[in-house]
Amino acid sequence: MNRNKLRIIASLIIAAAIVAVMAACGRVEDPAGNNDPTGTDSSVTVPATDLPETTIHTEATTDETQPVTEMPEQTEPATEPTVTEPTVTEPTVTEPTETEPEASEPEAQADYSKIVDTATDMLGVPYASGGSSPEDGFDTSGFTYYCVRAAGIDFPRSLKDQLESGERIPYSELRAGDIVYFAAEEGGEASFCGVYVGGGLMIYSPVPDDFVKTANITTNYWTTHFVTGLRVSAES
């Protein structure tokens, strides 16, 4: 029983101490000096009304960022693609130069065409040994001699001397106005000649009792008896 009494006494003492502490706290917080044990002082919550004042500053910060959107208004680079300077018309200058070499080619062939024209005009003139004119007749080398000289080009009379002048031309490269030489026997030396007029044809004065005529030198006989072609020049 003594222990229970001691416990009760101890509980009372502790309760009294708690009440004393609460009363002391109430004196410090109460500015009017009231020792109200309930301690329901409303002054403690008053400072909480100051907090909304901070929200006013946030509104001002949002207004300051708005002018940043005005910077993309720079439209000056749009004028750069207006450069149209590369429209140069210089290629038209090269066009007239193409016609210049064409004009010189007919001049180079004028003498050879004269040879062909003269040979054509002599068709039907009779053969004459030692002859070199349409009045006297032609032998084989006299005919080529007359046709070349009619074009204003110096040219030997004898067949042997003719072969030593001018430029020798192979059969595959013959052109109109060239002089062509053949052998009487296949593989032999040249013994008669004529004027090549193009298209595989030759005009020549063949043998006695015959006349100036045309021959097709693309046949087997003429190709196998061909010796050389001769391209005369004004310097010969």
BAMI-169586 format. One line per 3 residues: number of its first residue (from 1); their letters; for each residue x, y, z of N, C-alpha, C. Coordinates in pm, whole numbers, plus 50000, padded with zeros to 5 digits. Atoms other than C-alpha are relative to their C-alpha. Layout:
BEGIN
NUM	A	X:Y:Z:X:Y:Z:X:Y:Z; ... $
END
This chain:
BEGIN
1	MNR	50083:49881:50000:50000:50000:50000:50085:50122:50000; 49912:49882:49996:50284:50240:50073:50052:50034:49861; 49948:49976:50136:50408:50198:49715:49895:50071:49917 $
4	NKL	50105:49935:50077:50073:50300:49572:49987:50145:50041; 50007:49861:49957:50067:50609:49779:50113:50081:49942; 49884:49930:50056:50412:50698:49665:49980:50030:49850 $
7	RII	50023:49980:50144:50310:50658:49303:49901:50112:49979; 50101:49895:50013:50007:50881:49348:50060:50135:50026; 49935:49874:49963:50216:51146:49516:50091:50045:49887 $
10	ASL	49909:49965:50110:50473:51129:49236:49925:50051:49880; 50080:49955:50115:50200:51166:48973:49948:50139:50021; 50047:49865:49971:50061:51471:49145:50110:50103:49982 $
13	IIA	49887:49907:50011:50402:51631:49165:50032:50028:49852; 49968:49984:50143:50465:51571:48792:49894:50085:49933; 50107:49921:50059:50123:51711:48703:50010:50145:50036 $
16	AAI	49984:49862:49956:50186:52019:48911:50114:50066:49925; 49886:49944:50073:50521:52068:48739:49962:50035:49858; 50042:49973:50139:50361:52045:48397:49914:50124:49995 $
19	VAV	50086:49882:49997:50098:52300:48495:50082:50125:50021; 49915:49883:49974:50366:52532:48625:50075:50041:49873; 49925:49970:50123:50562:52505:48303:49909:50065:49897 $
22	MAA	50094:49945:50096:50256:52575:48091:49962:50141:50038; 50034:49866:49955:50171:52873:48303:50113:50096:49971; 49883:49915:50029:50523:53006:48260:50006:50035:49853 $
25	CGR	50001:49973:50145:50500:52971:47883:49892:50098:49964; 50108:49908:50030:50174:53155:47880:50033:50140:50039; 49958:49867:49960:50328:53452:48062:50093:50062:49897 $
28	VED	49904:49944:50097:50603:53494:47808:49931:50039:49871; 50063:49977:50128:50378:53477:47497:49888:50101:50008; 50114:49910:49991:50089:53682:47633:50049:50140:50025 $
31	PAG	49952:49864:49978:50175:54058:47583:49914:50076:50097; 50087:49931:49903:49879:54161:47807:50021:49956:50143; 49972:50049:49866:50012:53963:48110:49896:49907:50054 $
34	NND	50102:50094:49954:49719:53722:48126:50057:49862:50009; 49950:50136:49979:49804:53380:48270:49889:49902:49972; 50107:50091:50039:49541:53186:48078:50059:49863:49977 $
37	PTG	49941:50133:50016:49621:52815:48118:49967:49936:49866; 50031:50062:50130:49454:52733:47786:50100:50037:49892; 49896:49958:50096:49715:52932:47593:49954:50010:49858 $
40	TDS	50052:49987:50138:49488:52988:47292:50022:50139:49950; 49960:49865:50043:49675:53295:47176:49994:50007:49847; 50013:49987:50147:49570:53403:46821:50108:50081:49934 $
43	SVT	49893:49917:50058:49870:53633:46782:50106:49920:49930; 49895:50082:50060:50090:53341:46679:49979:49984:49849; 50029:50024:50142:49915:53300:46340:49999:50126:49917 $
46	VPA	50006:49874:50075:49919:53667:46244:50112:50013:49896; 49894:49981:50103:50265:53662:46073:49976:49923:49872; 50021:50077:50124:50133:53407:45820:49938:50082:49890 $
49	TDL	50062:49916:50104:49945:53689:45642:50102:50075:49917; 49895:49930:50077:50276:53840:45525:50049:49920:49880; 49947:50085:50107:50353:53545:45292:49950:50036:49860 $
52	PET	50045:49971:50136:50130:53644:44993:50068:50118:49934; 49933:49885:50061:50336:53959:44949:50108:49958:49901; 49893:50046:50091:50606:53753:44775:49949:49969:49860 $
55	TIH	50054:50033:50134:50373:53662:44486:49994:50121:49909; 50005:49877:50081:50367:54024:44368:50126:50012:49915; 49872:49988:50074:50733:54003:44264:50006:49905:49881 $
58	TEA	49996:50095:50111:50675:53700:44041:49930:50052:49877; 50070:49945:50115:50432:53890:43818:50088:50096:49920; 49911:49904:50069:50692:54156:43740:50104:49929:49916 $
61	TTD	49896:50072:50075:50947:53896:43629:49949:49945:49868; 50054:50053:50126:50715:53751:43370:49987:50107:49894; 50012:49890:50097:50664:54093:43210:50133:50034:49936 $
64	ETQ	49870:49962:50054:51038:54145:43167:50045:49907:49890; 49957:50095:50104:51084:53832:42948:49927:50018:49869; 50077:49984:50123:50824:53941:42691:50077:50071:49888 $
67	PVT	49929:49934:50112:51053:54180:42494:50096:49910:49925; 49905:50088:50067:51281:53885:42409:49944:49945:49868; 50062:50055:50121:51033:53761:42147:50006:50096:49881 $
70	EMP	49995:49902:50108:51079:54079:41941:50125:49985:49912; 49874:50012:50074:51434:53978:41822:49987:49927:49865; 50008:50067:50131:51332:53732:41543:49940:50084:49889 $
73	EQT	50058:49915:50104:51179:54029:41353:50101:50043:49894; 49897:49958:50097:51512:54071:41161:49979:49926:49867; 50027:50060:50133:51420:54004:40797:50098:50048:49892 $
76	EPA	49903:49946:50096:51727:54164:40633:50064:49894:49911; 49936:50099:50088:51890:53835:40508:49915:49957:49881; 50086:50042:50112:51587:53781:40279:50037:50069:49869 $
79	TEP	49961:49926:50121:51734:54033:40033:50121:49941:49931; 49878:50053:50058:52049:53825:39967:49978:49920:49872; 50017:50078:50124:51903:53584:39702:49971:50081:49875 $
82	TVT	50032:49917:50117:51838:53880:39468:50118:50022:49907; 49880:49981:50082:52189:53849:39315:49978:49932:49865; 50020:50053:50136:52141:53803:38936:50116:50032:49907 $
85	EPT	49885:49960:50081:52490:53899:38815:50053:49891:49908; 49941:50101:50087:52594:53554:38671:49938:49984:49862; 50061:50012:50133:52375:53607:38360:50093:50060:49894 $
88	VTE	49900:49952:50096:52674:53640:38125:49970:49943:49861; 50029:50042:50138:52624:53621:37746:50128:49985:49917; 49872:50010:50069:52994:53565:37659:50008:49888:49897 $
91	PTV	49985:50107:50099:52949:53226:37475:49964:50038:49858; 50035:49961:50136:52805:53412:37177:50121:50050:49921; 49881:49949:50068:53153:53546:37098:50070:49891:49921 $
94	TEP	49928:50108:50065:53285:53202:36999:49933:49951:49871; 50072:50052:50116:53023:53139:36729:50063:50041:49866; 49945:49963:50131:53181:53344:36444:50130:49930:49965 $
97	TET	49871:50062:50029:53517:53162:36482:49986:49867:49929; 50016:50131:50062:53370:52833:36358:49993:50007:49848; 50014:49990:50145:53307:52962:36006:50132:50033:49930 $
100	EPE	49875:49960:50063:53665:53082:35946:50075:49885:49935; 49927:50107:50069:53834:52741:35883:49925:49940:49884; 50076:50058:50110:53548:52630:35658:50022:50076:49869 $
103	ASE	49981:49920:50120:53612:52918:35418:50132:49970:49931; 49869:50025:50059:53976:52816:35367:50007:49866:49927; 49992:50132:50062:53903:52453:35266:49971:50003:49850 $
106	PEA	50023:49998:50144:53746:52525:34924:50114:50062:49921; 49887:49939:50069:54045:52745:34836:50112:49899:49979; 49894:50098:50011:54285:52457:34906:49967:49895:49893 $
109	QAD	50040:50101:50095:54083:52223:34680:49970:50059:49861; 50036:49937:50127:54032:52474:34396:50083:49945:49885; 49914:50050:50106:54331:52352:34191:49965:49856:49964 $
112	YSK	50032:50140:50028:54231:51985:34226:49867:49988:49926; 50127:50005:50073:53878:52055:34113:50020:50042:49854; 49969:49958:50138:54024:52227:33807:50059:49883:49921 $
115	IVD	49944:50119:50066:54220:51909:33727:49887:49906:49958; 50113:50090:50029:53899:51704:33747:49915:50057:49887; 50084:49939:50104:53705:51953:33535:50065:49989:49862 $
118	TAT	49928:50008:50128:53974:51955:33264:49997:49859:49944; 50003:50140:50044:53990:51575:33253:49863:49963:49946; 50137:50029:50045:53611:51558:33218:49974:50061:49862 $
121	DML	50020:49933:50129:53618:51806:32931:50072:49929:49885; 49921:50067:50104:53871:51589:32744:49946:49863:49960; 50057:50131:50037:53649:51281:32725:49970:49995:49849 $
124	GVP	50024:50018:50143:53640:51149:32368:50114:50043:49912; 49885:49961:50082:53970:51303:32253:50079:49873:49966; 49932:50125:50039:54155:51033:32053:50142:49990:50056 $
127	YAS	49864:50028:49956:54477:50870:32163:50098:50039:49889; 49894:49967:50096:54797:51000:31997:50133:49983:50072; 49869:50021:49938:55148:50881:32074:50078:50130:50002 $
130	GGS	49926:49875:49983:55349:51174:32209:49911:50122:50007; 50090:49886:49998:55036:51395:32212:49973:50050:50141; 50024:49940:49868:54970:51641:32497:49904:50119:49990 $
133	SPE	50097:49893:50014:54686:51862:32373:49874:49944:49935; 50123:50051:50063:54323:51821:32265:50004:50009:49848; 49989:49988:50146:54419:51932:31913:50080:49884:49941 $
136	DGF	49913:50106:50052:54692:51669:31871:49961:49862:50053; 50031:50128:49935:54543:51400:32095:50092:49979:50122; 49922:50027:49877:54688:51247:32413:50052:49857:50003 $
139	DTS	49959:50131:49951:54904:50961:32514:49978:50000:50152; 50039:50015:49860:54883:50839:32874:50057:50107:50091; 49939:49898:49913:55132:51076:33043:49975:50141:49947 $
142	GFT	50032:49869:50057:55052:51360:32799:49864:50050:50051; 50132:49962:49951:54692:51355:32922:50008:50056:50144; 49988:49951:49861:54782:51391:33293:50081:50130:50003 $
145	YYC	49920:49877:50007:55045:51653:33203:49912:50119:49965; 50085:49891:50046:54784:51865:33024:49898:50040:50110; 50104:49971:49899:54519:51837:33300:50058:50074:50121 $
148	VRA	49940:49935:49882:54756:51936:33583:50045:50141:49965; 49954:49867:50038:54909:52229:33394:49883:50096:49973; 50118:49916:50020:54558:52354:33306:49951:50059:50132 $
151	AGI	50036:49949:49867:54511:52401:33683:50104:50099:50051; 49898:49903:49960:54816:52631:33692:50112:49941:50082; 49896:50067:49920:55049:52374:33848:50105:49944:49905 $
154	DFP	49889:50053:50081:55391:52294:33703:50010:49849:50020; 50002:50146:49990:55415:51923:33623:50082:49942:49885; 49916:50058:50107:55666:51703:33429:49918:49931:49891 $
157	RSL	50069:50063:50114:55578:51557:33090:50012:49849:50001; 49980:50146:50007:55725:51208:33114:49945:49931:50125; 50058:50076:49889:55571:50937:33331:50102:49978:50111 $
160	KDQ	49895:50024:49900:55902:50864:33505:50024:50123:50086; 49978:49877:49925:55953:51229:33603:49879:50035:50088; 50119:49974:49919:55595:51256:33722:50003:49922:50132 $
163	LES	49996:50084:49880:55649:50971:33968:50098:50054:50104; 49902:49944:49907:55938:51164:34122:49958:50135:50057; 50049:49872:49949:55726:51473:34194:49871:49976:50078 $
166	GER	50124:50011:49923:55442:51530:34436:50010:49901:50114; 50007:50088:49883:55333:51322:34734:49930:49870:49961; 50058:50130:50032:55268:50950:34694:49886:49968:50099 $
169	IPY	50120:50024:49921:54923:50841:34817:49958:49854:49983; 50049:50138:50014:54800:50484:34895:49859:49997:49941; 50130:50016:50066:54490:50348:34722:49885:50041:50092 $
172	SEL	50110:49974:49906:54273:50382:35037:49982:50149:50031; 50007:49858:49967:54347:50756:35065:49986:50090:49876; 50016:49921:50122:54283:50869:34707:49885:50098:50012 $
175	RAG	50108:49902:50008:54077:51182:34650:50001:50063:49860; 50015:49943:50134:53951:51364:34342:50112:50101:49971; 49891:49912:50040:54232:51541:34155:50136:49933:50012 $
178	DIV	49874:50074:49993:54501:51284:34241:50028:49931:49866; 49960:50074:50120:54698:51121:33958:50029:49857:50043; 49984:50141:49963:54691:50740:33962:50082:49927:49893 $
181	YFA	49907:50072:50088:54951:50500:33816:49980:49850:50015; 50023:50144:50003:54913:50137:33713:50110:49931:49919; 49903:50082:50074:55136:49856:33586:49926:49911:49901 $
184	AEE	50061:50088:50100:55063:49655:33272:49992:49857:50051; 49997:50132:49941:55154:49342:33464:49993:50014:50152; 50016:49995:49855:55061:49271:33824:50135:49992:50070 $
187	GGE	49873:49995:49927:55350:49363:34054:50111:50069:49923; 49896:49935:50079:55537:49543:33773:50007:50150:50026; 49985:49856:49987:55643:49905:33733:49887:50073:49928 $
190	ASF	50106:49920:50060:55401:50183:33642:50027:50023:49852; 49985:49982:50144:55340:50206:33267:49890:50089:49940; 50102:49906:50049:55022:50419:33230:49931:50065:50122 $
193	CGV	50054:49921:49889:54828:50673:33435:49871:50069:49957; 50123:49927:50028:54510:50879:33460:49968:50094:50116; 50044:49904:49897:54320:51138:33669:49886:49936:50079 $
196	YVG	50107:50053:49915:54117:51011:33965:49898:50112:50023; 50105:49897:49992:53783:51198:33964:49902:49974:50113; 50086:50032:49886:53626:51040:34276:49898:49894:49965 $
199	GGL	50101:50104:50021:53363:50773:34324:50054:49872:49941; 49940:50122:50054:53608:50498:34227:50026:50006:49851; 49983:49987:50144:53645:50638:33871:50129:50073:49964 $
202	MIY	49881:49936:50055:53948:50737:33666:49972:50036:49854; 50004:49962:50141:53968:50928:33335:50143:49993:49947; 49864:50022:50052:54266:50833:33116:49996:49980:49848 $
205	SPV	49985:50025:50143:54394:50796:32761:50074:49867:49986; 49943:50135:49988:54457:50422:32721:50102:49961:49893; 49910:50062:50099:54605:50280:32404:49969:50053:49860 $
208	PDD	50029:49957:50138:54634:50349:32028:49866:49947:49951; 50131:50031:50058:54311:50343:31833:49888:50005:50103; 50103:49982:49896:54122:50437:32147:49989:50150:50030 $
211	FVK	50021:49858:49968:54019:50770:32312:49991:50017:50153; 50008:49970:49856:54002:50943:32651:49865:49951:50051; 50123:50058:49948:53747:50756:32862:50011:49976:50152 $
214	TAN	50009:50024:49856:53642:50654:33211:50017:49852:50030; 49984:50139:49956:53739:50337:33399:49966:49991:50148; 50031:50027:49859:53612:50191:33727:50119:49925:50061 $
217	ITT	49878:50060:49946:53929:50124:33926:49976:49926:50132; 50028:50078:49879:53751:49940:34208:49992:49851:49972; 50006:50142:50035:53747:49610:34018:50133:49932:50034 $
220	NYW	49883:50078:49960:53994:49333:34088:50123:50030:49913; 49886:49974:50089:54209:49408:33780:50074:50127:50042; 49937:49872:49969:54271:49771:33874:50062:50002:50140 $
223	TTH	49945:50000:49864:54325:49711:34246:50130:49919:50008; 49878:50083:49998:54586:49440:34175:50111:50059:49914; 49899:49938:50086:54765:49651:33911:50035:50143:50046 $
226	FVT	49974:49866:49950:54765:49971:34116:50144:50009:50054; 49863:49977:49952:55114:50113:34181:50002:50107:50108; 50001:49892:49902:55062:50446:34355:49908:50114:49953 $
229	GLR	50065:49874:50033:54867:50767:34370:50099:50114:50018; 49909:49886:49992:55027:51109:34333:49916:50127:50022; 50071:49875:49970:54904:51434:34493:50092:50116:49969 $
232	VSA	49914:49889:50042:55049:51733:34314:49971:50123:50087; 50018:49876:49924:55098:52072:34475:50049:50116:49915; 49960:49881:50077:55151:52429:34351:50149:50022:50006 $
235	ES	49855:49981:49986:55514:52408:34468:50080:49904:49913; 49927:50100:50078:55602:52111:34249:50041:50053:49863 $
END
